[in-house]
Amino acid sequence: DIVDKMVAAGRTLRCFGAVAALIAASCVSCDAASAGVMAGRRGALGRAAVPRALSRTLRLRGGTGTAIPLSKAAVPAAAPKAVPLSPGGTAAVPLVKPFGRIQRTNSYSSLNEVELTGDKAGKISEDDALNTIHKLELEIEKLAAETIPESGTLPDGERLNIVVISSEISPFSKSGGLADVANKLSSALSRIGHRVMTVAPMYKKYEGIETTGVKRTFGLFDTGHTIEYCHGWEETGVGKGVDHLFVKHPCFERPGMYGEEGMDYGDNLFRMALFAWAALEAPLVVPCGGVPYGEDIVFVANDWQAGFVPLILTSHYRRYKVYGKARCIFDIHNMGYQGPFPNPPYSEAPPFSFCDFGLRDNAYYDKYFWVYPEKDRAHGLDKGEAVKLLKGAIEMCDRVVTVAPSYAEEIMTTEGAWGMEEITKRRFEHTSGILNGIDTAEWDPMNDAYLKPLGATWSATDLKGKAKAKQMLQQELGLQQRPDVPIVAFIGRLAPQKGVDLIEQIFPWLMDKDQTGVTGDVQVVMMGSGDAIYADFLRRAESQNKGKVAGYVGFKQDMEHKIIAGADILLMPSRYEPCGLPQMYAQRYGTIPVVHACGGLKDSVTQYNPFDKEGSGTGWKFDSADEAGLKFGLWHSLNTYKFHKDAWKAMMVRSMTLDFSWEKSARKYVEVFKNAKASPPHLNPWPFEA
């Protein structure tokens, strides 16, 4: 009867104000009764599922900076001594370590030792429980102005609790594609019926993001660091949405996310360790919708910045028998960025261990250990020892995912793994490649926010609007307004990786008319920012070919849409490209891509076959990222555009009907999640003894 009443009392509210404060306050007065409701998993119908055995309780009090002692005798008589400034450069919170059998950092798992192992763990009297439940029922009914709508998208057994951990997430913080993937993937997962949370650092104050009042203190470098969780709700459908959590701490509140003026912040390792701790603690302590996510979680850790997540999950939580059902998926967006940190950080500094980052011992240090080649060391006496976050995360996570199937194969090679091929090969059987999706609502030629107001819309069944988009692009960029001439476009960072130097090499060939009439009579539009030498190339190309070439140094989102829409051919000669998005944008608009066959470019473009009577292919791919390869793909695309109009039109229609939606990608991620949960953890350590 008590359990049934607790279920009824646990109506889920999307609130962080009065109701959250009420529930937290109730936890203080009767931890076992109220926390039993709070700790329950929210089912598919939006109601709390209360565990039958209340053997563990959760405290939703904010971190105080003082650990709870194991017994009264363990309370120190003297006040804690003052501690120095933290590595993050902020005033430290005193941290008192408990005496006794188990030395743990302050409330990392939200499972207090007294409540977890004591004689009265989870045991409450019936009268106390009923009184607490009655109070909750009355107050919740009074305050519940808005409840989370019930969602019948997925049955209870199919609905997963997913936590996406990323150092940046759009539209709040962004330095590259990682932010878009974190945002779009989480939204897509919620739309197909899963409960989704994102966790990111709070670099500044964001509109619509409010504090939760939930704080936690973590001990790093023998100093307490108190973080606060902030929350925002993004609705993705009827009764569906994403809980965006942000970790607020002074070490994140700086002009840059990772550094300034080309230099990294010297305490980035500390910052990312603190972020990982906060992200792992969030599902246990933050009452999103009135109910924490709990322990049955799928963590999706993105890139090296989240590289400490599988370490702390395994070395700390699993050894304290927390997150037994949780699994960690590590998503690699670019193997070129590996998060290396020398140990010691500089010559005069002492070496650090994982104990400095709040762990009980230095277990699994070998997974992160890395030695620089002699040529990369600072001096002759430098041993080159370091920790590499990407390496450790790959070795310790339960599953590895890359952003494209072909990229999953490439990271097994010396070139693709950037020297870590022995590490990636060891995880081959647990590695999957899933092509990123795109926002098909934003990139829709029928409803493009930058084109529809101008009257330029089209679809696969009616292509007339594309001609108008082309005419408007020519007019805006000062090109000759000729509907018959093909527009070749490039959009990307001005760097060798993107192959912009190859475009510079073949540029004279492209602008000179050959005997067949394929080259010469073309227009070129290039937009990007980056290296000065390539920016000069864009400016020089335009000045020497007025009316035929537009070189736009910089980046504007509306211009990206207009170029993708108005161009006929999109060039992407990247030397390596984990996924790439412009080639998918282009195909949505009937713009034909010419790409180097690597990573996601290889997976998202189908080679055109002129000998297939039924028609196949959506673009051209070339195997070698060199001058000859680029000429091959570009010549054949121009030839088809000029002399095989029907085949070109059919190719446009085929490309526009492809499914590059995030929902398609999200379902493939769910398959990986389920496979991981159906298997034991990759590393399942012996638990600590009480």
C-alpha positions in Angstrom: 0.0 0.0 0.0 2.8 2.4 0.9 4.5 1.8 -2.5 1.2 2.3 -4.4 0.6 5.6 -2.6 4.1 6.7 -3.3 3.6 6.1 -7.0 0.4 8.2 -6.9 2.3 10.9 -5.1 5.1 10.9 -7.5 3.3 12.7 -10.4 6.0 14.1 -12.5 6.4 17.8 -12.8 8.6 19.8 -15.2 9.7 22.2 -12.5 12.8 23.6 -10.9 11.1 26.2 -8.7 8.7 25.7 -5.9 8.0 22.0 -6.5 11.7 21.1 -6.7 12.4 23.0 -3.5 9.4 21.3 -1.8 10.6 17.8 -2.7 14.2 18.6 -1.7 13.0 20.0 1.6 11.0 16.8 2.1 14.1 14.8 1.5 15.8 16.6 4.3 13.0 15.8 6.7 12.4 12.2 5.6 15.2 11.1 3.2 14.0 7.5 2.7 10.4 8.2 2.0 10.7 11.2 -0.4 13.9 10.1 -2.1 12.4 6.7 -2.9 10.0 8.6 -5.2 12.8 10.9 -6.5 15.1 8.0 -7.3 12.5 6.1 -9.3 12.8 5.9 -13.1 10.2 7.9 -14.9 8.4 5.5 -17.2 7.2 6.1 -20.7 4.0 7.6 -19.4 5.8 10.3 -17.5 5.1 8.8 -14.0 7.7 7.8 -11.4 8.3 4.1 -11.2 9.3 3.5 -7.5 11.8 0.7 -6.7 10.2 -2.0 -4.6 13.3 -2.2 -2.3 14.2 1.1 -0.8 17.8 0.0 -0.1 19.4 3.2 -1.4 18.4 6.8 -0.9 19.4 9.9 -2.7 20.0 13.3 -1.0 19.1 16.2 -3.2 20.8 18.7 -1.0 23.4 21.0 -2.6 27.0 20.3 -2.0 28.2 21.9 1.1 31.9 21.4 0.8 31.9 19.1 3.9 31.8 15.4 3.5 29.3 13.5 5.7 31.2 11.4 8.3 30.7 7.7 8.7 29.9 8.1 12.4 29.7 10.7 15.1 33.1 9.7 16.2 34.5 10.5 12.8 33.6 14.2 13.0 36.8 16.2 13.3 36.9 18.5 16.3 38.8 21.3 14.6 37.6 23.4 11.7 39.2 22.6 8.4 42.3 24.4 7.4 42.4 27.0 4.7 43.3 25.6 1.3 45.1 27.3 -1.6 43.5 28.5 -4.8 42.3 25.9 -7.2 43.9 25.1 -10.5 40.9 26.9 -12.0 42.1 30.1 -10.4 39.1 30.5 -8.1 38.8 30.5 -4.3 38.6 27.0 -3.1 35.8 25.5 -0.9 37.2 23.7 2.2 36.9 19.9 1.8 36.9 17.7 4.8 37.7 14.1 4.1 35.9 11.6 6.2 37.8 9.3 8.5 37.0 5.7 8.7 36.9 2.6 6.5 36.2 4.2 3.1 37.8 7.4 2.0 35.6 8.9 -0.7 35.4 12.3 -2.3 32.5 14.3 -1.3 29.1 12.8 -2.3 30.3 11.9 -5.8 27.7 9.1 -6.2 25.0 10.8 -4.0 25.0 7.6 -2.0 26.0 8.5 1.6 27.9 5.7 3.3 25.6 5.7 6.4 22.5 5.3 4.3 24.1 2.8 1.9 25.7 0.5 4.5 24.1 1.3 7.8 21.6 -0.8 9.7 18.7 1.5 8.9 19.5 1.9 5.2 16.2 2.4 3.4 14.1 1.4 6.4 11.3 3.8 7.5 8.3 3.6 9.6 4.9 3.3 7.9 3.5 6.3 9.8 6.4 8.6 8.7 6.1 7.4 5.1 2.3 8.0 5.0 2.6 11.4 6.5 5.3 12.5 4.0 3.2 11.1 1.1 0.1 12.9 2.3 2.0 16.2 2.4 3.5 15.7 -1.0 0.1 14.9 -2.5 -1.5 18.1 -1.2 1.4 20.4 -2.2 1.9 18.8 -5.6 -1.8 19.2 -6.5 -1.7 22.8 -5.4 1.5 23.7 -7.3 1.1 21.5 -10.4 0.1 24.2 -13.0 1.7 22.2 -15.7 2.6 18.5 -15.9 4.7 16.7 -18.4 2.3 15.3 -21.0 2.1 11.5 -21.2 4.0 10.1 -24.2 3.0 6.7 -25.6 5.7 6.7 -28.3 7.7 3.9 -26.7 6.8 1.2 -24.2 8.4 1.4 -20.8 10.9 -1.3 -21.6 12.1 0.4 -24.8 12.5 3.9 -23.5 16.1 4.7 -22.7 17.5 7.4 -20.4 20.2 9.0 -22.5 22.8 11.6 -21.3 24.7 13.4 -24.0 27.9 14.9 -22.6 29.6 17.5 -24.8 31.9 20.5 -24.1 29.8 22.6 -26.5 26.2 22.5 -27.7 24.4 24.8 -30.1 22.9 27.3 -29.9 24.5 28.1 -26.5 28.2 27.4 -27.3 29.9 26.5 -30.5 33.3 26.3 -32.0 32.6 23.6 -34.6 30.4 20.8 -35.8 30.5 19.1 -32.4 28.0 21.6 -31.0 25.5 20.9 -33.8 25.8 17.1 -33.4 25.2 17.3 -29.7 22.1 19.4 -30.1 20.6 17.7 -33.1 21.2 14.1 -32.0 19.7 14.8 -28.6 16.6 16.4 -30.2 16.2 13.5 -32.6 16.5 10.9 -29.8 13.8 12.7 -27.8 11.5 12.9 -30.9 11.6 9.1 -31.3 10.6 8.7 -27.7 13.6 8.5 -25.4 14.3 10.6 -22.3 17.3 12.8 -23.1 19.5 15.1 -21.1 22.5 17.1 -22.4 25.3 18.3 -20.1 27.7 21.0 -21.1 29.9 23.7 -19.3 28.2 27.0 -18.7 30.7 29.5 -20.3 28.4 32.5 -19.8 24.8 33.3 -18.9 22.4 31.9 -21.5 18.9 33.1 -22.1 16.2 30.8 -20.8 18.6 28.8 -18.6 17.9 29.0 -14.9 19.6 27.7 -11.8 18.3 24.5 -10.2 19.6 25.2 -6.7 21.4 21.8 -6.9 25.1 22.0 -6.1 27.8 19.5 -5.7 31.4 19.7 -4.3 34.2 17.6 -5.9 37.7 17.2 -4.6 40.4 17.7 -7.1 44.0 18.4 -6.2 43.1 18.2 -2.5 40.7 21.1 -2.9 36.9 21.3 -2.9 35.3 22.8 -6.0 31.6 23.5 -5.8 29.6 23.5 -9.1 26.0 24.4 -9.6 23.6 22.9 -12.1 21.5 25.2 -14.4 18.7 23.9 -16.5 16.7 24.7 -19.6 13.9 22.7 -21.4 13.8 22.4 -25.2 10.5 21.1 -26.5 10.8 18.8 -29.5 7.2 17.6 -29.8 4.0 17.0 -27.9 5.1 15.7 -24.6 8.7 15.4 -25.8 11.8 17.5 -25.1 15.4 17.7 -24.0 16.7 18.6 -20.6 19.7 20.9 -21.2 21.9 21.0 -18.1 24.8 23.3 -17.7 27.7 23.1 -15.2 28.3 26.5 -13.6 31.8 27.1 -12.2 34.2 30.0 -12.4 36.8 28.0 -14.3 34.4 27.8 -17.3 33.6 31.5 -17.4 36.3 32.9 -19.6 36.4 34.7 -23.0 37.2 31.4 -24.8 36.0 27.9 -24.4 39.4 26.1 -24.6 41.8 29.0 -24.9 42.5 32.5 -26.3 44.6 33.9 -29.1 45.6 30.4 -30.3 46.8 29.3 -26.9 45.1 26.7 -24.7 44.3 27.4 -21.1 46.9 25.8 -18.9 44.3 24.2 -16.6 42.2 22.5 -19.3 42.9 19.1 -17.9 41.5 20.2 -14.5 38.5 21.9 -16.2 37.5 18.8 -18.2 38.0 16.5 -15.2 35.6 18.7 -13.2 33.2 18.7 -16.1 33.2 14.9 -16.3 32.5 14.5 -12.6 29.6 17.0 -12.8 28.2 15.3 -15.9 28.3 11.8 -14.2 26.7 13.1 -11.0 23.9 15.0 -12.8 21.5 12.1 -13.5 21.6 11.1 -9.8 20.9 14.5 -8.2 19.2 16.9 -10.6 15.4 16.4 -10.5 14.6 17.1 -14.2 10.8 17.1 -14.4 10.7 16.5 -10.7 12.5 13.1 -11.0 16.2 12.4 -11.5 17.2 10.2 -14.4 18.7 7.6 -12.0 21.3 5.0 -12.6 20.0 3.2 -15.7 21.7 5.5 -18.1 23.3 5.5 -21.5 26.1 8.1 -21.5 27.2 9.5 -24.9 30.6 11.2 -24.3 31.8 13.3 -27.2 35.5 13.8 -28.2 38.5 14.2 -26.0 36.9 16.9 -23.9 34.7 14.2 -22.3 37.6 11.7 -22.2 37.5 11.4 -18.4 33.9 10.2 -18.4 34.6 6.4 -18.9 37.5 6.6 -16.5 35.4 8.1 -13.6 32.4 5.9 -14.4 34.6 2.8 -14.2 37.2 3.6 -11.6 34.8 5.3 -9.2 31.0 4.7 -9.7 31.2 1.1 -10.7 33.6 0.3 -7.9 31.0 1.7 -5.5 28.3 -0.4 -7.1 26.7 2.7 -8.7 25.6 2.8 -12.4 25.6 -1.0 -12.6 23.2 -0.8 -15.6 24.8 2.2 -17.2 26.9 2.1 -20.3 29.2 4.7 -21.9 29.4 5.3 -25.6 32.3 7.3 -26.8 31.7 9.3 -30.0 34.8 10.3 -32.0 34.3 13.3 -34.2 37.9 13.9 -35.3 40.9 11.7 -34.4 43.2 14.6 -35.2 42.3 16.2 -31.8 43.4 13.8 -29.1 43.7 15.9 -25.9 47.3 15.2 -24.9 48.6 16.7 -21.6 52.3 16.3 -20.5 52.9 14.8 -17.1 54.4 16.7 -15.3 52.8 19.7 -16.9 56.1 21.6 -16.9 59.7 20.9 -15.9 59.6 22.2 -12.4 56.2 20.7 -11.5 55.7 17.3 -9.8 53.9 14.6 -11.8 50.2 14.1 -11.1 48.2 10.9 -10.7 44.5 10.2 -11.0 44.2 10.6 -7.2 44.7 14.3 -7.9 41.5 14.2 -9.9 39.4 12.9 -7.1 39.8 9.1 -7.7 40.6 6.8 -4.8 43.7 5.3 -6.5 45.7 5.5 -9.7 43.9 2.6 -11.4 43.7 2.7 -15.2 46.4 5.2 -15.5 48.0 2.9 -18.1 45.0 3.3 -20.4 45.6 7.1 -20.7 49.4 6.9 -20.6 51.2 8.2 -23.7 54.8 8.8 -24.6 55.7 11.5 -27.2 58.1 10.6 -30.0 61.6 12.0 -29.4 61.2 14.5 -32.2 58.2 16.1 -30.4 59.8 16.4 -26.9 60.9 19.7 -25.5 64.5 18.9 -24.8 66.9 16.0 -24.4 66.0 15.3 -20.8 62.3 15.3 -21.5 60.9 11.8 -21.1 57.8 12.7 -23.2 55.4 11.2 -20.7 51.8 12.4 -21.0 48.1 11.4 -20.6 46.0 11.4 -23.7 42.2 11.7 -23.1 41.1 10.4 -26.5 43.3 7.3 -26.0 42.0 6.5 -22.6 38.4 7.0 -23.5 38.7 4.7 -26.5 40.2 2.0 -24.3 37.8 2.3 -21.4 34.3 3.0 -22.9 31.8 0.3 -23.6 31.3 1.1 -27.3 33.1 3.4 -29.8 31.1 5.3 -32.4 32.5 7.5 -35.2 30.6 10.0 -37.3 30.6 7.9 -40.5 31.0 4.2 -41.4 34.0 4.9 -43.6 35.6 6.9 -40.9 35.3 4.0 -38.6 37.5 2.0 -41.1 39.9 4.9 -41.6 40.7 5.3 -37.9 42.1 1.7 -38.0 44.9 2.9 -40.3 48.1 4.8 -39.4 47.1 7.9 -41.3 43.4 7.9 -40.1 44.3 7.2 -36.4 47.1 9.8 -36.3 49.5 7.3 -34.7 46.9 5.5 -32.5 46.0 2.7 -34.8 47.1 0.0 -32.3 44.6 1.5 -29.8 41.7 1.7 -32.3 42.4 -1.8 -33.7 42.0 -3.3 -30.2 38.4 -1.9 -30.1 37.5 -2.9 -33.7 34.7 -5.3 -32.7 33.1 -2.6 -30.5 33.4 0.2 -33.0 30.5 1.4 -35.2 30.3 4.2 -37.8 27.0 6.2 -38.0 26.7 9.0 -40.5 25.7 12.3 -39.0 22.3 13.7 -40.0 21.3 17.2 -40.9 18.5 19.4 -39.8 16.0 18.7 -42.6 13.7 21.4 -41.3 16.4 24.1 -41.6 17.8 22.7 -44.9 14.6 22.4 -46.9 14.3 24.1 -50.3 10.5 24.4 -49.8 10.8 26.2 -46.5 14.3 27.8 -46.3 14.1 30.8 -44.0 16.6 32.7 -46.2 15.0 31.9 -49.6 11.3 31.5 -49.0 10.8 35.2 -48.3 12.4 35.9 -51.7 10.1 33.6 -53.5 12.7 30.9 -54.3 11.3 27.5 -53.3 11.3 24.2 -55.1 11.0 20.4 -54.6 12.0 17.2 -56.3 8.8 17.3 -58.3 9.1 21.0 -59.3 12.6 22.4 -59.8 11.7 25.8 -61.2 12.6 27.7 -58.0 16.2 26.7 -58.2 16.7 28.8 -61.3 15.5 31.8 -59.4 17.9 31.0 -56.5 20.7 30.9 -59.0 19.8 34.2 -60.6 19.6 35.9 -57.2 23.0 34.5 -56.1 24.6 35.9 -59.3 23.0 39.2 -58.8 24.1 39.5 -55.1 27.7 38.5 -55.8 28.1 40.6 -58.9 28.4 37.6 -61.3 27.1 37.7 -64.9 23.4 36.7 -64.8 23.5 33.7 -67.1 21.2 30.8 -66.4 23.1 28.4 -68.7 26.6 28.7 -67.1 27.4 26.3 -64.3 28.2 27.7 -60.9 30.9 25.7 -59.0 31.0 26.5 -55.3 33.3 25.8 -52.4 32.4 26.5 -48.7 34.8 25.6 -45.9 37.7 26.5 -43.7 40.6 27.9 -45.7 43.1 25.2 -44.7 45.1 22.4 -46.4 42.8 19.8 -44.8 39.9 21.1 -46.8 41.8 20.9 -50.0 41.6 24.6 -50.9 45.2 24.4 -52.1 44.1 21.9 -54.7 41.5 24.3 -55.9 44.2 26.9 -56.3 46.3 24.4 -58.3 43.6 23.5 -60.8 42.1 27.0 -60.9 43.9 28.1 -64.2 42.8 24.9 -65.8 39.2 25.4 -64.7 39.1 29.0 -66.1 40.8 28.2 -69.4 38.5 26.9 -72.2 39.5 23.4 -73.4 38.8 22.0 -76.9 35.6 20.2 -75.8 34.1 23.3 -74.2 33.8 21.7 -70.8 36.0 24.1 -68.9 36.4 27.8 -69.3 32.8 28.9 -69.4 32.1 28.5 -65.7 31.5 30.6 -62.7 33.1 30.0 -59.3 31.9 31.0 -55.8 34.2 30.4 -52.8 33.5 31.3 -49.2 35.5 30.6 -46.1 37.9 31.9 -43.5 41.3 30.7 -42.2 44.8 30.8 -43.5 45.9 34.2 -44.9 47.5 32.7 -48.0 44.3 31.1 -49.1 42.3 34.2 -48.2 44.6 36.1 -50.6 43.9 33.4 -53.2 40.1 34.0 -53.0 40.6 37.8 -53.3 43.0 37.5 -56.2 40.8 35.0 -58.1 37.9 37.4 -57.9 39.9 40.5 -58.9 41.4 38.8 -61.9 38.0 37.3 -63.1 35.4 40.0 -62.5 31.9 38.7 -63.3 33.0 35.1 -63.3 34.4 34.6 -59.8 33.3 35.6 -56.3 35.7 35.1 -53.4 34.0 35.7 -50.0 36.4 35.8 -47.1 34.5 35.2 -43.9 31.3 33.3 -43.1 27.6 34.2 -43.0 24.9 31.7 -42.4 22.5 33.3 -44.9 25.1 33.3 -47.5 25.8 29.6 -46.9 22.2 28.9 -47.7 22.2 31.0 -50.8 25.3 29.5 -52.2 24.2 26.0 -51.5 20.9 26.8 -53.2 22.1 28.7 -56.2 25.1 26.7 -57.1 25.1 23.7 -59.5 28.2 21.9 -58.3 29.7 21.8 -54.8 33.4 21.0 -54.4 34.7 19.2 -51.3 38.3 18.0 -52.0 39.1 17.5 -48.3 42.2 15.4 -47.6 40.3 13.8 -44.7 36.7 14.5 -43.6 35.3 12.5 -40.6 31.8 13.3 -41.8 31.1 16.6 -43.5 27.8 18.3 -43.8 27.8 20.6 -46.8 27.6 17.7 -49.3 24.4 16.6 -47.6 23.0 20.1 -47.6 23.8 20.4 -51.3 22.0 17.2 -52.2 18.8 18.4 -50.4 18.8 21.4 -52.8 19.7 19.5 -56.0 23.3 20.8 -56.0 25.6 18.0 -57.2 28.7 17.3 -55.0 32.1 16.5 -56.3 34.1 15.0 -53.3 37.2 13.2 -52.3 36.2 9.6 -51.4 37.0 9.7 -47.7 35.0 9.5 -44.4 31.5 10.7 -44.5 31.9 12.2 -48.0 32.4 8.6 -49.3 29.3 7.4 -47.4 26.9 10.2 -48.3 27.6 10.6 -52.1 26.9 7.8 -54.6 29.1 7.8 -57.7 27.2 8.6 -60.9 27.1 5.8 -63.4 26.3 7.0 -66.9 25.9 3.5 -68.2 23.1 2.6 -65.8 19.9 2.8 -67.9 17.7 3.2 -64.9 20.0 6.0 -63.5 22.1 5.9 -60.4 24.4 8.2 -58.5 24.1 11.6 -56.9 27.6 13.0 -57.6 31.2 12.3 -58.3 33.9 10.8 -56.0 37.7 10.7 -56.7 40.1 8.4 -54.8 43.2 10.6 -54.7 43.2 14.0 -53.0 45.5 15.6 -55.7 45.3 17.7 -58.8 44.5 14.8 -61.1 41.8 13.5 -58.9 40.0 16.8 -58.6 40.2 17.4 -62.3 38.7 14.0 -62.9 35.6 14.7 -60.8 35.2 18.3 -61.9 35.5 17.6 -65.6 33.0 14.8 -65.6 30.5 16.8 -63.6 30.8 19.8 -65.9 30.6 17.6 -69.0 27.3 16.1 -67.7 25.9 19.4 -66.8 26.6 20.9 -70.2 25.9 18.1 -72.6 23.6 15.6 -70.8 20.8 17.8 -69.4 18.3 15.0 -68.8 20.8 12.9 -66.9 21.7 16.0 -64.8 18.1 16.7 -64.0 17.5 13.1 -63.0 20.5 13.2 -60.7 19.2 16.3 -59.1 15.9 14.6 -58.4 17.6 11.5 -56.9 19.7 13.5 -54.6 16.8 15.5 -53.3 14.9 12.4 -52.3 17.7 11.0 -50.0 17.0 10.7 -46.3 19.7 12.5 -44.3 17.5 13.1 -41.3 18.8 13.0 -37.7 16.0 10.6 -36.9 17.5 8.0 -39.2 20.9 8.4 -37.5 19.3 8.4 -34.0 17.7 5.0 -34.6 21.1 3.6 -35.5 22.6 5.1 -32.3 19.8 3.4 -30.4 20.8 0.0 -31.9 24.3 0.6 -30.5 22.9 1.6 -27.1 20.9 -1.6 -26.9 23.8 -3.8 -27.9 25.9 -2.2 -25.3 23.3 -2.7 -22.6 22.8 -6.3 -23.6 26.5 -7.0 -22.9 28.6 -6.7 -19.8 30.6 -3.5 -19.3 33.8 -3.5 -21.3 35.7 -3.0 -18.0 33.9 -4.2 -14.9 36.1 -3.8 -11.9 35.8 -5.5 -8.5 33.9 -3.2 -6.2 35.5 -1.5 -3.2 35.1 -3.4 0.0 33.0 -1.7 2.7 
